[in-house]
Amino acid sequence: MKRILFAIAALSLGFQAAAQDTLGKVKSSGAITIGHRDASIPFSYYDDKQQVVGYAVDLCLRIVEAVKKQVGNPKLKVNYQLVTSANRIPLMANGTIDLECGSTTNNLARQEQVGFTITHFVTANRWIAKKSSKINKLADLKGKTVVSTAGTTNIKQITEINAAQNLGMNIISANGHPEAFQMVETGRAVAFVMDDILLYSLAAQSRSPKDYAISAEALSVEPYGIMVRKGDAAFKKVVDGAMTQVMKSGQINAIYGKWFLKPVPPKGINLNVPMSAQFKKVVANPTSSGDPKDYQ
């Protein structure tokens, strides 16, 4: 029995080690798989030609170039796998995707399950509501119906705040950001709690952008990172090296400007969001910390 248990344990460790050897997996298969979103503008989404584009995608493709050199395969195939807020972590953990290129918050709780490379954006958790609803502060949401996206840190946080402050909010979940915004648009929810940069994007694409206001009050600081598998030091070293090079060389300025300071496809909307002081700190001193205190 002891021999059988030992064999099972050894086999399990072998599978775990194999799962964590992303470079070996990529080299043997001749392909790397990027997990992407369908509507996280401008980070990761489909354009009008159904091509995967975005700020995080551009950064991931810089990482892919570094991986090509590392495994000695300049013709490495790039596969794309659509992911959602709810399934992105499981798909990373089980080896379906090798990089997750979206708008994913890097925090200490998630680092128990997955790894993150250098932070590529710093946002904050806020809410959007119609100006006519006069929701100006958190207390104004008391007893109201609020929506957030399933599987996000945002819905977890607003649920915890609701309980801690006894606000009596009715919190509902949506399958995606567009669905959540539509609930506010149609009056099924009074506010949508999400990362502010995504709220700016959704409002800009709406029928009447001037009808909406994003809260001045921030519920938290949210650093975004590209996900990798946990415990794969060799792969993370390559990925972190590529991201640090983008930061230190100044390439990040052109990439950032392309997606946040100029019109983006498919509708030519300009978000006009200058680089924040918090993110400028990351550019100067690249970090993959999941502690929000490191971004204040």
HELIX and SHEET records of a PDB file:
HELIX    1   1 LYS A    2  GLN A   20  1                                  19    
HELIX    2   2 THR A   22  SER A   29  1                                   8    
HELIX    3   3 TYR A   55  VAL A   71  1                                  17    
HELIX    4   4 ARG A   88  ALA A   93  1                                   6    
HELIX    5   5 ARG A  110  GLU A  112  5                                   3    
HELIX    6   6 LYS A  131  SER A  133  5                                   3    
HELIX    7   7 LEU A  138  LEU A  141  5                                   4    
HELIX    8   8 THR A  153  ALA A  164  1                                  12    
HELIX    9   9 HIS A  177  GLU A  185  1                                   9    
HELIX   10  10 ASP A  196  GLN A  205  1                                  10    
HELIX   11  11 PRO A  209  ASP A  211  5                                   3    
HELIX   12  12 ALA A  233  SER A  249  1                                  17    
HELIX   13  13 GLN A  251  PHE A  260  1                                  10    
HELIX   14  14 ALA A  277  ALA A  284  1                                   8    
HELIX   15  15 PRO A  292  TYR A  295  5                                   4    
SHEET    1   A 3 LYS A  77  LEU A  82  0                                        
SHEET    2   A 3 ALA A  31  HIS A  36  1                                        
SHEET    3   A 3 LEU A  99  CYS A 101  1                                        
SHEET    1   B 3 ALA A  39  SER A  40  0                                        
SHEET    2   B 3 SER A  44  TYR A  46 -1                                        
SHEET    3   B 3 VAL A  52  VAL A  53 -1                                        
SHEET    1   C 2 VAL A 114  PHE A 116  0                                        
SHEET    2   C 2 MET A 227  ARG A 229 -1                                        
SHEET    1   D 5 ASN A 170  ALA A 174  0                                        
SHEET    2   D 5 THR A 145  THR A 149  1                                        
SHEET    3   D 5 ALA A 191  ASP A 195  1                                        
SHEET    4   D 5 PHE A 121  LYS A 130 -1                                        
SHEET    5   D 5 TYR A 212  ILE A 214 -1                                        
SHEET    1   E 5 ASN A 170  ALA A 174  0                                        
SHEET    2   E 5 THR A 145  THR A 149  1                                        
SHEET    3   E 5 ALA A 191  ASP A 195  1                                        
SHEET    4   E 5 PHE A 121  LYS A 130 -1                                        
SHEET    5   E 5 SER A 220  TYR A 224 -1                                        
END                                                                             
